[in-house]
Every structure is written in structure tokens, then in C-alpha cells.
Amino acid sequence: MAPSLTISVILGVLWATILLSFATTVTAAYPSPLESEAIALLESRWWSNHSSNTSQRCQWPGITCNTAESITQINLSDAPNIEVGDRFGKLNFSSFPNLVLLDLSDHQLRGKIPHQIGDLSALKYLDLSYCGLSGCLLFSRFKLKNNHVNVQPTKNGDLCSIWNYDGKIAYEHIVAATEDFDFRYCIGVGGYGSVYKAELPCGKVVALKKLHHLEAENPTFDRSFRNEIKFLSEIRHRNIVKLHGFCLHRRSMFLIYEYMEKGSLFCNLRDEVNAVEMDWTKRLEIIKGIAHALSYLHHDCCPPIVHRDISSNNVLLNSSLEAFVADFGTARMLDLDSSNQTIIVGTCGYVAPELAYTMIVTEKCDVYSFGVVALEILMGKHPEEVLSWLSSPTSLVNMKLIDVLDNRLPLPASQLVKQNLVHVATLAFACLNPQPKSRPTMKEVCEEFLSRHTSLGIPLRMISLLQLMNREMHIGGKTKTCDV
């Protein structure tokens, strides 16, 4: 064999040996995912009183594994003998990529909520209630839809959870963006709390609804605040305002919403410039958007959700004048197995009349409120007078539709817009039927929007309100007369 060939072979063997040795060293330096889980459990010392044999970790109290023996659940609510205390921060949560459930409720924990919890991409259920922790949780927005986050207060009263776009927004950024909620950033006042506009470090503009200190101590306002978190964390619809996060803190309680450039429908209808900007086509689209949101709540959520406070103040508009239903502080899930008795809540002038004597909430209460808002959009003001006339329909014989339409807008020139306007007005009166069972459902209202409208038959100027109230509609394959 030639000397040069022999040297090449020897060098090749040496190089292979070096590579093999390096690979072995790297493998030893970087443990496998299962080994990382075992190391994290040992280093936390949470289970130090039970076992040091990590091969049996799937049998440790509160631990559940999948078939590959990777940990999927840490549930200390079923393991009362586990004492964590000030060792809470020693568990490296990033070592559990397959963790689906984390329940540490009712444990004597101390310290801040680890930011790694917000990075657990598989996490579906999180309960840190009544455990004495404080701080913020950061989640990507895509995780919000299907996750369950228990927002009961901790023993310190501190819990902040922010769903965002880049995972870098913290409580301190929120406070800094409003200069500690300075009045210069206040853009309005809701049923409770004040609303602030804030630009976050990432450039995203959000709206913050902050509970005042005295309101936070009021059980009614506190309950409404938590109710909004509960519902807006679980529902998703293009015409319902989006919740980006919340903060429950002893010094500061606020919700983080998608910012709506145009503000409330109520304010826009009462502003001369903005009202004219909302032409008939845009107003009809706003009405449809509200209807689609309510149809989703009533017919696509299980159990059905009743908003209970539909009003022009609780409908927000973005820069494109698209409608978004907001303020879920009084919303309620319907119990199909109970009478759903309730106290009267809502905004005066929008509440269904039957609530005064039945005290029973149904989807038809929202339908009535929708009818009021729909007329308000067409008239440019609250239809208080028209509602008072409904008890005596004959007084409407000589009252024409054009007499109550918003006179800041010219009558529509397009025949199609005229037909749509009359059709929506007819639907609004149907929703105001004093008999709840005779009102259409919101699903039927939305289906009517898609139906082909017949020609008016008579000029728009000749149509009376009484004719609208007695106008026939084809809903669900059946003919309904919208008389009251």
C-alpha cells in the first residue's frame, strides 16, 4: 500500500473517532425532552417528600403523562399534600412542551407568575386561582379562543393576563403608555369605569377600560368586570369587540380591547359630521353587523348567550364604520333547564317591556333591544316617540316612514337601497312586537337580509308606519304578519 494512502486512511479513522466523540459529548450535554422533564421535576423539589426515582414520575401525585411518558398535566388541586411554598419559581415550566393542563389552585404559593407559562403552546387549561401569586401572563392571541383561564382573584388580588401580537407587552408597558392612566388619555366613560387610548411599544393602539378604585370595591361592578372577561375570552365573532387581555390587581383593574377609531354608535349619530358620513348603505350594514353578532350569541354559542344591554352606547364603530357589539358586563348564559329569572338590567329605553312583569330573560329580550337600535340608526335618534305610539297603532295611519327617517341624509336615489331600507324598517318593527313569541329570532332576521326583496309597489314617500307594522314577511318558509 502506498504511504500516502496509508496516511489518508489513518487520518480518516482519527477524524471519524473525533466526530463520534464530539457527537457523544453533545448528546450528553443536551438531554432528551423526557430527561429535561425529569430534571425539571427534581430541581423544583416539589415532590421531594415522595420520590427521587424519576422513572416513576408519571405515578407522582398530580402528574399525568401521555403514552410516550411525556407530562401533559400538573394538577395539584388533586394533590393537597404537595407543599410548594417559596419553591414555586424553581420549576422550569419551559421543560414541559406537551403540558395541556396546569392547575395550582388553592395552594400556598409565593412569588411572581413565571413568564414561561405564557409560552406553553399546548396549554389549554390554566388555574392559578386563590394561590397567592402576582404578575402578568403573556399569551399569543391565537391561543385565546380555545383556552380556559380561571380569572378568580389570587389571595394577593393580583392577576394580569395579556394576549398580544409579539409576546413582549407587559403590565409596565400598559401603565407607561397611558402615563399611569392620566386623564389626557381618557376617551370616554362606560357603564362602569373609564376608557383610555394607549399606543403600545409594538405600535399597536388599544383601548383600556379601567375600573375606578371605588368601583373595584363595589361587588356589582366587580362582578360585571369579571363577567366581561369570562365571555369575551370564550367567544369570537367579526362583529364582537375583541379582548386582548385583562389585569386584576389591587391597585389597577383594567380590560384591554381592540381600539375602535370612531367610538360609540350613540356618539356618531349625535355628531352632525359623523352622522352625514353614515349614509343609508353604511347604516344598513351597521344594522346587519349587529344582527349577525346577536345571531352568533343566540344560535352558535352553547349554551346560548343573552347580551341583556344592547344599545347604541354598546355598539362601537371602527374606521370603516363596521359595527362591533361591546360591553358584556351583564351578559348571561341561558340555562335551558331553568326559568332564567333575573333582575332588570340594561339601558332605559332599550329594555324589553315583558321583563317588567315576567322577570325572565330570553333571547327575545335582545331581539327587542335590536329593534330599538335599528330604528335609532334609521331615525338618527332614539325612537322614543315611535315606541310610545306602538300601544295605539291606529295613530300611525297618517305617519309616513319618511317623516321619521334621519332628515340629515337625503332620501336614497337607488331603488335597491330604498327596498333595503323599507325591508330593514319592517324587520325592526317585527322585533318590537309586544308579544315575545311573535318576534323573529335573530337567525331569522339574518336570513331575511339574504332573501330577495320584492319591489315596493308604492313610492317610498307613500309608505306609512302602520303599513310597515302590518307588512308580511316570509321567515323560515312561513308567512308572518308583523302587526302589533
Summary of the structure (lengths in Angstrom):
residues: 484
radius of gyration: 29.9
end to end distance: 109.5
largest distance: 118.1
contacts: 1478
relative contact order: 0.06
helix: 41%
strand: 18%
